[in-house]
Amino acid sequence: DIGSIPLDKLFGPAVIVDLEKMNIGDYGIYTPQHFEDWERRTGITIQRGDILFVNTGYHKYYPSNWSGESQPDETRYFVKHPGPTREFADWVLDRGISWLGVDAGSMDHPMNTVIRTLRPDLALEAEAALGRSLSDIFPTKDLQVMHYYLFPHLVFHAENVGGEIDKLLDQRVWIGCYPWRFKGGEAAFCRIVAYVEE
């Protein structure tokens, strides 16, 4: 539960990976290859124990962006953002990532959540964009893989992390996450702060 996460797990070295530059776009899938390409391009290595923040650029579509430009589009923000498959979840464990953050509505791909059932019209649109059946890409056993598969390994994530993330792209920083100490809770509001060395 949120109340039992030790403070030293909530504070540590982090990398802010800018996937927006890679033009993954609506319904796109990001893979380990994107992150390894990012390492080569930036010269920054994602190390064991790092906190990994993923910038998709979709925070700009949140109805009320806290900082910077906003292009409000609630459907795009919650239902069309890019996301990963099990391949990425396995990579996160193999690389020893401490925990994750994302600037979108979910760490999971929206079509690997209940949204696929609730919005069959957009599920068809996603299949057309991806050129494959959603059930092939996201088999039932992998439903919400970033939640159900990683949480038992104590790899949790923060979602909806927008704010001033654009000031930190492609950098190594220290991150502090300060949630409400919610005993028995599976989620909590939190404040996330980046500490940048000068």
C-alpha positions in Angstrom: 0.0 0.0 0.0 1.0 3.6 -0.5 1.5 4.2 3.3 4.2 1.4 3.5 6.5 2.7 0.7 9.8 3.6 2.3 10.9 7.2 1.8 14.2 6.1 0.3 12.3 4.4 -2.5 10.5 7.6 -3.2 13.7 9.7 -3.7 16.6 8.9 -6.0 18.4 9.3 -9.2 16.3 9.6 -12.3 16.3 10.1 -16.1 13.7 12.0 -18.0 13.4 10.4 -21.4 11.8 12.5 -24.1 9.9 10.2 -26.4 7.9 13.1 -27.9 11.0 13.8 -30.2 10.6 10.2 -31.6 7.1 11.0 -33.0 5.4 8.0 -31.6 2.0 9.7 -31.7 -1.6 8.6 -31.2 -2.0 5.0 -30.1 1.8 4.4 -30.7 3.7 1.7 -28.9 7.0 2.4 -27.3 9.5 -0.4 -26.8 12.9 -1.0 -25.1 14.5 0.0 -28.5 13.2 3.5 -28.1 15.0 3.8 -24.7 18.2 2.2 -25.9 18.2 4.5 -28.9 17.7 7.4 -26.5 20.7 6.3 -24.5 22.9 6.3 -27.6 21.6 9.6 -28.8 22.0 11.4 -25.5 25.0 9.6 -24.0 23.0 9.1 -20.8 22.8 5.6 -19.4 19.7 4.4 -17.7 21.3 2.7 -14.6 20.1 0.0 -12.2 18.0 1.6 -9.5 17.1 4.7 -11.6 13.7 6.2 -11.6 12.5 6.4 -15.2 10.3 9.2 -16.4 8.6 8.9 -19.8 7.7 12.1 -21.6 5.2 11.3 -24.4 4.3 15.0 -24.8 0.6 14.2 -24.1 0.6 16.3 -20.9 -0.1 19.2 -23.3 -3.5 17.7 -24.0 -4.7 17.7 -20.4 -7.6 20.0 -20.0 -5.8 22.4 -17.7 -2.0 22.2 -18.1 -0.3 23.5 -15.0 2.6 25.0 -16.9 3.3 26.0 -20.5 1.2 25.6 -23.6 -2.0 23.6 -23.4 -4.0 22.2 -26.3 -6.9 20.7 -24.3 -8.2 17.4 -25.7 -9.3 15.1 -23.0 -10.0 12.1 -25.3 -6.5 12.4 -26.8 -4.9 12.7 -23.3 -6.7 9.7 -21.7 -7.5 7.4 -24.7 -4.9 8.0 -27.5 -1.6 8.4 -25.7 1.3 6.0 -26.6 2.1 3.1 -24.3 4.0 -0.1 -23.9 3.5 -3.9 -24.2 4.8 -6.7 -22.0 8.2 -6.5 -23.8 8.8 -3.1 -22.1 7.6 -4.3 -18.7 10.1 -7.2 -18.9 12.8 -4.8 -19.9 12.0 -2.5 -16.9 12.6 -5.5 -14.6 15.7 -6.7 -16.5 17.2 -3.2 -16.3 16.5 -2.9 -12.6 14.4 0.3 -12.8 13.2 1.4 -9.4 9.9 3.0 -10.5 8.4 4.9 -13.4 6.6 8.1 -14.1 4.6 9.2 -17.2 3.1 12.4 -18.4 0.0 10.7 -19.7 -3.2 9.3 -18.2 -1.8 5.8 -17.7 1.5 4.0 -17.7 -0.4 1.3 -19.7 -1.3 1.7 -23.3 -5.0 2.9 -23.2 -6.0 -0.1 -25.4 -4.5 -2.4 -22.8 -7.1 -1.2 -20.3 -10.8 -1.2 -19.9 -10.9 1.7 -22.3 -10.8 -0.8 -25.2 -14.2 -2.2 -24.1 -15.7 1.2 -23.1 -14.7 2.9 -26.4 -15.1 0.2 -29.2 -15.1 3.1 -31.8 -11.7 4.2 -30.7 -10.5 0.6 -30.4 -11.2 0.2 -34.1 -9.4 3.4 -34.8 -6.4 2.2 -32.8 -6.3 -1.1 -34.7 -6.3 0.8 -38.0 -3.4 3.0 -36.8 -1.4 0.0 -35.5 -2.2 -2.2 -38.4 -2.9 -5.2 -36.2 -5.5 -6.7 -34.0 -5.5 -5.3 -30.5 -5.9 -8.8 -29.1 -2.7 -9.8 -30.9 -0.8 -6.8 -29.5 -2.3 -7.0 -26.0 -3.4 -10.5 -25.2 -5.9 -10.9 -22.3 -3.2 -12.3 -20.0 -1.3 -9.0 -20.4 -4.2 -6.7 -19.4 -2.8 -3.6 -17.6 0.6 -5.2 -17.6 2.3 -2.2 -16.2 0.1 -2.4 -13.2 -0.6 -6.1 -12.6 2.8 -7.4 -13.6 5.1 -4.8 -12.2 3.5 -3.9 -8.9 4.2 -7.3 -7.3 7.8 -6.6 -8.1 7.6 -3.3 -6.2 7.9 -1.3 -9.4 5.1 1.2 -9.2 4.5 4.3 -11.2 3.3 7.9 -11.1 0.8 8.9 -13.8 -0.3 12.3 -15.0 3.1 13.8 -14.4 3.0 16.9 -16.5 3.7 20.2 -14.9 7.1 21.5 -15.8 8.5 18.2 -17.2 9.5 20.1 -20.4 12.2 21.8 -18.5 13.9 18.5 -17.6 13.9 16.6 -20.9 16.9 14.3 -21.7 18.5 14.9 -18.4 19.7 13.0 -15.3 18.2 14.5 -12.2 17.1 13.5 -8.7 13.4 12.9 -8.1 11.4 13.1 -4.9 7.9 11.8 -4.8 5.8 12.9 -1.9 2.4 11.1 -1.7 -0.2 11.3 1.0 0.7 8.5 3.4 -2.5 6.5 2.6 -2.5 3.4 4.7 -4.2 0.6 2.8 -4.5 2.8 -0.3 -3.5 1.6 -3.7 -3.0 5.2 -5.1 -2.6 8.7 -3.7 -2.2 12.2 -4.9 1.5 13.2 -4.7 3.8 16.1 -5.4 6.8 15.2 -7.5 9.9 17.4 -7.3 13.0 17.3 -9.5 16.4 18.3 -8.0 18.8 19.5 -10.7 22.5 19.8 -10.1 24.0 23.0 -11.3 
